[in-house]
């Protein structure tokens, strides 16, 4: 029998993801499935916030009693200007993806991307990272979290970005030409795409390395889409193990969920929510 109670109601707690754009986000399906599984009177929305309205929007949501926020591109650095405190991970990374009420009408900033990245890697393609060389493509907020996570495991991080100065902030810079990227990929145990390259494409982006990849290596794409990205499919065809961005989305979201609600994240329900949405 259907539940006759109206939902949402006056007691429903709000959580959301902010970004620009944000309509493609799978986080609402994942978190709303988790709330339903635990019987929590919460609702999760995707809120498009223009880059010039980030600070005032975050402060307004905090003042309205929002129970928690996720932050996606391009706002992971800008939100720090609206937060009362930052976690040690945010202080080290310089970017946040999770905002948690501070008990005083504001938000404190945390970053669950780093832990989510490693949890997905450990589950899908276990790899000994101490002393291993890793090629990281991208230098934005997500890349900052990935570099932090990799250095914490003892990896030697090389970074390719169209702006060399930004690459140098995160690791040893690599040229962004196809030849430079393929050479660097050939020496790497792990290659990570932390850019939006591949989002909405039906073929592997030519900017991403491929020729240097093969058996014994791992390709990890932070971009997520149904069935995996064309770049991951091309890497798998060359014999590389692959990690889909959906797994990182799941685990970073679970860590945020635990902080907002104080409850153990129902991972099976969250995976099921992602499967329905994709």
N, C-alpha and C positions, 0 to 999 in steps of 0.2 A: 504494500500500500504506500502511495506517495506521502511524503511528509507534508502535513497541511500548514506547517508554520511558514510564514513569509521569510524569504531570504534574498538579499541581505536585509537585516533589520537594524534597529537603532543601536544594538549592542555589537554589531559586526565590527571586527577589528580589520583595518586596512593595511595591506603591504603592497609594494609595487616595485617595478623596475622603471628607471628613467634612462632615456637615451635620445639620440637624434640621428637617424630614425630609430624606431623601436617596435614597429609593427610586425617585424619578422620574429620577435623574441618568442621562444618556447617556454620561458620561465612561468608565465601564467598557467599554462596547462600542467606543468610539473608541480608547482606549489599548491594550486587549488586541488589537485588530486591528493596531495599530502594532507591538506586540511580536512578534506572529506573522509579520508581513511582514519583519521584520529578523532573525528567528530568535533573539530574545532570551529567555532563561529568566526572564521576569518575569510577574507576575500583578497585576491591578488590581481592587480591590474598592470597593464603596460601604459606608461604615461610619456608621451612625446614632449620633451622639454627643449626648447631652442637653446643653443649655446650661450646666448646673452641673457638667459633667464635662470641659470642654474642655481646660483646662490639664493636668490629670493624664493625660488620654487621649493628648494630643500628646507629652508627656514619656515615657509608657510606650511609644508606638510608636517614638519615637526610640531609646529604650534597647533595644528589641527588634530594631533594625537595619533599620527600614523605609526603603526607598530613596527615598521622596518622597511628599508629600501635596499634594492639592488641597483647598481650603477653600471651601465655599459657605455660603449664608445658613443661620443667622444668626451664624456664627462668625468672620467675616473680621477683626474687631477683637479679639475675645477671644483668638485664638491668639497674638497678639503677646506676651502674658504668659508664653508657654512657649518663646519663641525666644531664641537666644543673640545674634543680630544681625539687622539689617534692612537691606534694600537702599535706595538713595537714593529709588527710586520709592515704597517703603513709607513711608519717613520723610515724604515729601511728601503721600502719599494718606492715611495713617493706617489702612490696611487691607491685608491680605495675602490672596492666593488660592493661593499656591504656597509650599510649604516644602521646602527642599533640605537634605540632610545637611551638617553643618558640619565633619565629620571628627573631631569630638571627642565624639561621642555625643549631639549635639543637632541642632536644626534652625535654619537661618537663613531669614528670611522674605523673600519677594519678591512682586511684583505683576505678573502678565502680563496682567491684564485690560485695562490701558490700551493696551498695544501691540496686543493682540488686537482691541480695539474699532476702532482706527484701521486695522489691516490689512483687516478685513472691510469697513469703509466704503470704503476706497480701491479694493477689488476689485469691490464690488457697486454702489456709487453714488458715484463720485468727486465730490468737492465742495471748492471753494475756501473754506477756513474762516477765513483771515486777515481779521479785521474782520466776519465774519458773525455774526449773532445766532442763538443756539441755545437751544431750550427743553428743559430736562432735568426730567423728572418723577420724583421720588424723591430721597432723600438718604441712602441706606444705603451699605454698603461698595462695591457695584458702582457706584453713582452717584458716589462719591468718585473712583473710578478714571476714570470717564468725564469728569468735570469736569477732572481733572488732564490727561487727554489732549487735551481740547478747548482748554484754556488754552494748552497747549504749541504748538498750531497757530494761536494768535492769535484764537480765537473769543471772542465776548462771551457769557458763559453766564448764562442766567436759569433759576432753579430753583423748581419748584413742589413743595411738600410739605405734608402736613396739619399739620406742626409748623413754623411760619414760622422759628423760631430755627434749626432744623436746615438749612432751605433757605438762610438767610443765611450759613451757614458755607461754602457751596460756590459761591455766586454771588449775583446780584441776585434777591431773592425775588419770587415771583409768587403771587397769591392762588390758592387751590385750588378756587375755584368754577368751574363749567362756563363761565360767561361770561368770567372772567379767563383761563382756560386757552385758550379759543378765540381770544381777542384776541391773546394772546402767541404762539400757534401761527401765526396769520396773518402775523406779522411775522418769523417764524423761517425760516431756510434749512433747518434740521434740527430735528426733534422726536424726542427719545429717551425711551422708557419704560424706566426703570431700577427699576421696582417689580415686585412679583409679580402685579400686576393683569393678569388675562387667563389666569392659570395655571388650567387646568381648566374654563374657560368656553367656551361654544359661541357666544357673541356678543361684540361689542366692549364692553368695560367702559364704562359711562357716565361714569366719572371721567376717562377719557382724552380729550384734545382730538381733534376730528374736523372740525367745521364750518369751521375756519380753514385746513385743508390742501387743497392742490391741485397742479396742474402746476408744476414748477420747484422743488418742495420734496422733502425726503427724510424718511421716517418710519423709525425704527430701533427695534425691539423687542428688548430683551435676553431676554425670555421666549422659549423655544423650544418648538415642538411640531410634529408632522408636518404638512407643508403650509403652515406659517406660522400666525400667530395671527389670530383674527377681526378684531382692530384693524388689523393690517397689510393684510388683505384689504379692509377698508373704506377705508383710506387709498389703496390702489392704485386702487380704484373711483373715487376722486375725482381721480385723475391723478398722485398723488405716487409717486416712486420709493421702494422699500422695501428694508430690510436685515433679514434674519432673524437671530435670536439664535444659530442653529446655526453661522453663520459666525464669530461671535465665540468661541463655544465651541471651534470647531476651532482657531482661531489662538492663543487663550490656552493651549489644551492642548498645541499643538505647541511653544510656547515653554517650557512646563514640562517636556515630554518631553525636549527637548534638554538642559536643565540636569541632569535626573536621570541620563540615560544617556550623554551626550556624543556621541550619534548624531544625524544629520540626520533630522528627523521625516519619515516617509513620508506626506505629505499625502493622496495618492490612497487609500491603505489606510485612513487615518483617516476620510476622507469616506465610503468604502464601509462602514466599521463603523457610522457614524452612520445611513447609509441603511438598513442591515439592521435596526437597533434601532428606527428610526422607522417 
